[in-house]
Amino acid sequence: MSMSRRVFTREFKVAAVKELESGKPLAYVARRLEINPNVLHRWRREFQEQPTKAFSGRGKRMLVESREAELERKIGQLTMENDFLKKLLVVFEEQQEADGGGGPSTRRSGKKAKR
């Protein structure tokens, strides 16, 4: 299966260059946008040489796709963190019960306590 070449819109390229000009590190911007740092160097050079004529070709709307990918990664990360914290809470409650934990539980899991 061959990989297709990605095509970016002028707006996407200009936004990437403006991020670089705002002082953000090249590696950070490249990782966030999922593009090669050499591509960013080329885009910055083209934009500095001819700001009005740079990136005159037609491209796809990659900014939206990039944002979606970023949000999906964030959702995955937060899900993993939630799962970890839930497991930690169970371990902590079990440890308190084993130590004779005297007070009522503060857990709000919806489970009813046996009486």
VMD Tcl script that draws the C-alpha trace (Angstrom):
set ca {
  {0.00 0.00 0.00}
  {1.55 3.30 -1.05}
  {1.26 6.50 0.92}
  {-0.35 9.41 -0.84}
  {1.33 12.78 -0.76}
  {-0.33 15.25 1.57}
  {-1.35 18.63 0.20}
  {-1.83 21.65 2.48}
  {-3.83 24.83 1.94}
  {-2.23 28.25 1.82}
  {-4.04 29.15 5.06}
  {-2.53 26.12 6.81}
  {0.99 27.01 5.65}
  {0.64 30.67 6.61}
  {-0.71 29.69 10.05}
  {2.26 27.34 10.54}
  {4.75 30.07 9.56}
  {3.04 32.60 11.84}
  {3.34 30.13 14.73}
  {7.07 29.97 14.08}
  {7.29 33.75 13.92}
  {5.46 34.02 17.25}
  {8.48 32.40 18.88}
  {7.36 28.78 19.21}
  {10.13 26.22 18.65}
  {10.29 24.65 15.20}
  {10.30 21.10 16.60}
  {7.18 21.80 18.69}
  {5.24 23.23 15.74}
  {6.35 20.39 13.46}
  {5.24 17.75 15.98}
  {1.94 19.47 16.66}
  {1.10 19.81 12.97}
  {2.57 16.39 12.15}
  {4.87 17.66 9.42}
  {8.59 17.37 8.80}
  {10.69 20.24 10.23}
  {12.42 20.63 6.84}
  {9.04 21.39 5.29}
  {8.50 24.13 7.86}
  {11.93 25.60 7.04}
  {11.03 25.69 3.36}
  {7.62 27.25 4.02}
  {9.16 29.94 6.24}
  {11.80 30.75 3.60}
  {9.20 30.92 0.81}
  {6.96 33.16 2.90}
  {9.80 35.51 3.85}
  {10.94 35.85 0.22}
  {7.50 36.54 -1.28}
  {4.73 36.89 1.31}
  {1.97 37.68 -1.20}
  {2.93 35.05 -3.79}
  {3.99 32.24 -1.44}
  {1.88 29.07 -1.50}
  {-0.19 30.00 -4.53}
  {-1.11 26.35 -5.29}
  {-4.29 24.57 -4.35}
  {-4.43 22.28 -1.34}
  {-6.62 20.27 0.99}
  {-7.99 21.45 4.30}
  {-5.38 19.86 6.56}
  {-5.83 22.28 9.46}
  {-9.16 20.71 10.43}
  {-7.77 17.19 10.10}
  {-4.74 18.13 12.18}
  {-6.94 19.61 14.91}
  {-9.15 16.49 14.92}
  {-6.11 14.23 15.27}
  {-4.83 16.37 18.15}
  {-8.20 16.18 19.94}
  {-8.41 12.41 19.42}
  {-4.95 11.99 20.98}
  {-6.04 14.16 23.92}
  {-9.20 12.08 24.42}
  {-7.12 8.90 24.44}
  {-4.68 10.37 26.95}
  {-7.47 11.54 29.28}
  {-9.22 8.17 29.04}
  {-6.01 6.41 30.09}
  {-5.57 8.83 32.99}
  {-9.15 8.24 34.15}
  {-8.70 4.46 34.02}
  {-5.48 4.74 36.02}
  {-7.10 6.91 38.67}
  {-10.09 4.57 38.99}
  {-7.77 1.61 39.55}
  {-5.78 3.62 42.08}
  {-8.97 4.49 43.96}
  {-9.96 0.82 44.19}
  {-6.51 -0.11 45.52}
  {-6.62 2.75 48.03}
  {-10.09 1.73 49.29}
  {-9.02 -1.90 49.62}
  {-5.95 -0.83 51.58}
  {-8.07 1.32 53.92}
  {-10.48 -1.55 54.54}
  {-7.55 -3.86 55.30}
  {-6.16 -1.29 57.75}
  {-9.53 -1.14 59.50}
  {-10.55 2.10 57.80}
  {-12.94 3.49 60.39}
  {-14.87 6.09 58.44}
  {-17.55 5.86 55.79}
  {-16.46 5.66 52.18}
  {-16.47 8.82 50.12}
  {-16.78 6.90 46.86}
  {-19.67 7.93 44.62}
  {-19.65 5.01 42.23}
  {-23.35 4.34 42.58}
  {-22.78 1.03 44.37}
  {-24.86 0.55 47.50}
  {-23.13 -0.51 50.69}
  {-24.25 -3.86 52.16}
  {-26.03 -3.58 55.49}
}
mol new
graphics top color blue
foreach p $ca { graphics top sphere $p radius 0.5 }
foreach p [lrange $ca 0 end-1] q [lrange $ca 1 end] { graphics top cylinder $p $q radius 0.2 }
display resetview
